[in-house]
Structures are given as structure tokens and as C-alpha cells.
Amino acid sequence: TWIGENLPDIVPFAESPYSRQEVSNAHSAFKKKIRRSGTTFFYAYYAGLIDQEEILTMIHSMIDDIGELLKIEGGELSESHSEEVQLLIAQVLKNINEAEGFEY
């Protein structure tokens, strides 16, 4: 893949090109880590370890962090995409609340 072949130029600590299989394995491992971190994040709310106000504050902070990362990469966080992400997360929180019998 283009990424595998050009990884040494993109990432300073990569010393050699990566095969298609290595890139695929890394991508799969990354998705698994995202899923696990998402589970941990939402479980904290589901279990009552953090309340609604705390999770909303965290979400806004994450969106700000994403914007900063995009700036570093030379991009920007569009308002419509930011709103879409917030709506998706709000729906997840609503589903958690409904499962627990809380009002949202």
C-alpha cells in the first residue's frame, strides 16, 4: 500500500516499508483499541462513575482536542462534522439512559 511503502518518510521512527499485511494488522489493532476505549468511556457513564455533566464536559474537551490535532495536520474541524459527532454521542447517551430507565 502507499502508506506501507512510504511509512519511513511519514513517520521518523519507521525504518523500513511495511507490507500490506502489516498495515492491515496495524489497522485492525487500532480499531480494536478504539472499540475498547469507547467501551471504557461509555461504561463509566453507564455505571454511574461519571455523571451527565461530566461526560458532556469531556466530550466538548475531546472535540477541542480533535480540532487542535487537525490544525497540526493542516486541516480543520468543520462545524457540521462537529455537530454530527455530538449528535451521535447524544444518541448513545440517550440509549444508555433509556436502558437504565433514566430521563435524558
C-alpha positions in Angstrom: 0.0 0.0 0.0 1.1 3.6 -0.4 1.2 4.1 3.4 3.2 0.9 3.9 5.7 1.9 1.2 6.1 5.5 2.4 6.0 5.0 6.1 9.7 5.7 6.6 9.1 9.1 5.1 5.9 9.8 7.1 7.0 8.5 10.5 10.6 9.2 11.6 10.9 6.1 13.7 9.8 3.7 10.9 13.0 2.4 9.4 11.6 0.3 6.6 8.5 -0.1 4.4 5.6 -2.1 5.8 3.9 -4.9 3.9 0.2 -4.8 3.0 -0.4 -7.5 5.8 1.5 -5.4 8.4 -0.6 -2.3 7.6 -3.8 -4.4 7.7 -2.8 -5.8 11.1 -2.0 -2.4 12.5 -5.3 -1.0 11.2 -7.2 -3.9 12.8 -5.3 -3.5 16.1 -6.1 0.3 16.1 -9.8 -0.4 15.5 -9.8 -2.8 18.5 -8.2 -0.2 20.7 -10.7 2.4 19.7 -13.6 0.0 20.5 -12.1 -0.8 23.9 -11.5 2.8 24.8 -15.1 3.7 23.7 -16.4 0.8 25.8 -14.5 2.1 28.8 -15.6 5.7 28.2 -19.3 4.9 27.9 -19.2 2.2 30.7 -18.0 4.9 33.1 -21.2 6.8 32.4 -23.4 3.7 32.3 -22.0 2.5 35.7 -22.5 6.0 37.3 -18.8 6.6 37.7 -19.3 9.9 35.9 -22.5 12.0 35.6 -24.1 13.5 32.6 -22.5 16.9 33.1 -19.0 15.4 33.4 -19.3 13.3 30.3 -20.6 16.3 28.3 -17.7 18.4 29.5 -15.3 15.5 28.5 -16.9 15.3 25.0 -16.5 19.1 24.4 -12.9 18.8 25.5 -12.3 15.9 23.2 -13.8 17.9 20.3 -11.5 20.8 21.1 -8.5 18.3 21.2 -9.5 16.9 17.8 -9.6 20.4 16.4 -6.1 21.1 17.6 -4.8 17.8 16.1 -6.4 18.7 12.8 -4.8 22.1 12.9 -1.4 20.4 13.4 -2.1 18.2 10.4 -3.1 21.3 8.3 -6.8 20.6 8.4 -9.7 22.0 10.3 -12.8 20.6 12.1 -15.9 21.6 10.2 -18.8 22.8 12.2 -21.2 20.4 10.5 -18.9 17.4 11.3 -18.5 18.6 14.9 -22.3 18.8 15.3 -22.7 15.3 13.7 -20.3 13.8 16.2 -22.1 15.5 19.1 -25.5 14.2 17.8 -24.2 10.7 17.5 -22.8 10.8 21.1 -26.0 12.3 22.4 -27.9 9.4 20.8 -25.6 6.9 22.6 -26.1 8.7 25.9 -29.9 8.7 25.3 -29.8 4.9 24.6 -27.8 4.3 27.8 -30.2 6.4 29.8 -33.2 4.6 28.3 -31.6 1.2 29.1 -31.2 2.3 32.7 -34.6 3.9 32.9 -33.3 7.5 33.3 -34.7 10.5 31.6 -32.5 12.3 29.2 
